[in-house]
Amino acid sequence: MTNGLKRSLRAAAISAVVTLTFAAGPAALQQRSSEGRWITAWGTSQQSLGDTAVSNGTVRMIARVTIPGDAVRIRLANTLGTAPLSVRKAYVGQRVRGAALVPGSNKRVLFKGAESVTIPPGESVESDEVPMKVVAREDLAVSLYIPDADVRPSQHGGAVVTSYATANGGGDAAADETRTPFTVTTTSMYWLKAIDVRSTSSSGAIVGFGDSITDGTCTTLDAHDRWQDWLAVRLNLAEQHRGAGASYKAVVNEGIGGNTVTRENLQPPPNSTPGIERLDRDVLAHQGVTHVVVFMGTNDIRRGAPPRQVIAGLQDILTRLKARNMKVIGATIIPRHNVAGSGDNTGWNDAKTKNRHEVNEWIRSQARFDGVLDFDKMVRDPANADLIHAPFNCDGIHPNPRGYYEMGTSLPLELFAK
């Protein structure tokens, strides 16, 4: 039997055993509110100010919600903007394909009863609720009309999802349900921070808080094949076919490519807000969060951070999340192949691998996480534990789509029951 087949059988066995434990009983059903509760069903981390400016145009951002419900509300953020952001019109509808929407589904979004809103630099706004029945893993389209000229978007650059915009000067197309006005595509997510769903079936949200391996580097454009996408699929199937009860959660991706835990003395300096600084914005601000998967540290080590600095930063995040009564799952750092430094890339070597092992040993045996996802063991080469297994390897740093599948299907769902 090959190692790949052994791993696939192990994943199937874990999934079968774990999902069978979630038969819904009276206690689980009592935890569900007949009136529903607001839960963040999709989110992203704004990381930069985009170079592509919007001028008197409409953007249509595509986001896949992970739980069903009967109403939605959106959050817009001007996190990195240097001037107030004017949104003249906002709509949310159900996507068919491309920029086209289900006829009759596109609904106006209001903000405290007003159809326009201005967001100061560094701030965010939450919309009024929009009655709309959505199903799990449905693509919603949030359309924003931006009337001003040369507005650089606060964005998430690695969305791995295609969104759309009119050409500059295209004006207000937010209410248009056809694809015709939306001639421009982008794989960045402009201004949309989160979508909340009012749900009676879900008991909360799981946030993946990490770097590029959470963000989805080396995954497939528009395929939704990151590790947490597979987790969302498994949770939804458990709910539909086995009665997942209190284990049925939304899954929210708050990963940023290149993200670090800390910033002190790193070379080169971090190119995004470190985890200890963005925790409030990207995790604690969400609705209904019950579990957080903390999966970062490799980029600190690559930039020269000693293990004690990475561990101290992870401990800070753990302590702050536990103070909010959230279950915190630690994820071990996966192997990284040696590569010589070049330019501002300091590369990877055996000394950094040793530091990775030290941080992983703390995660496994000393930190007081509520559970551990040993992604290191899941994807490493059986013949060399310091390399990614070749069938799972994209570039010596990230898993490929098959590797992400291994991660998402091998993790035990029981970690997320509460």
RAKA-V369579 format. One record per run of one state. SS is the DSSP state (helix for helix, strand for strand, loop for the rest). FROM is the first residue (numbers start at 1). TO is the last residue. If there is no record, write none. Layout:
((SS,FROM,TO) (SS,FROM,TO))
//
This chain:
((loop,1,2) (helix,3,20) (loop,21,25) (helix,26,30) (loop,31,36) (strand,37,43) (loop,44,47) (strand,48,54) (loop,55,56) (strand,57,65) (loop,66,68) (strand,69,77) (loop,78,84) (strand,85,87) (loop,88,88) (strand,89,97) (loop,98,99) (strand,100,101) (loop,102,106) (strand,107,108) (loop,109,110) (strand,111,111) (loop,112,113) (strand,114,114) (loop,115,116) (strand,117,119) (loop,120,123) (strand,124,126) (loop,127,129) (strand,130,134) (loop,135,137) (strand,138,146) (loop,147,150) (strand,151,156) (loop,157,162) (strand,163,165) (loop,166,183) (strand,184,186) (loop,187,188) (strand,189,190) (loop,191,191) (strand,192,199) (loop,200,204) (strand,205,210) (loop,211,211) (helix,212,215) (loop,216,226) (helix,227,242) (loop,243,244) (helix,245,247) (loop,248,249) (strand,250,255) (loop,256,274) (helix,275,284) (loop,285,288) (strand,289,295) (loop,296,297) (helix,298,302) (loop,303,306) (helix,307,323) (loop,324,326) (strand,327,331) (loop,332,338) (strand,339,339) (loop,340,341) (strand,342,342) (loop,343,344) (strand,345,345) (loop,346,347) (strand,348,348) (loop,349,349) (helix,350,365) (loop,366,370) (strand,371,373) (loop,374,374) (helix,375,379) (strand,380,381) (loop,382,383) (strand,384,388) (loop,389,389) (helix,390,392) (strand,393,393) (loop,394,398) (strand,399,399) (loop,400,400) (helix,401,410) (loop,411,412) (helix,413,416) (loop,417,418))
//
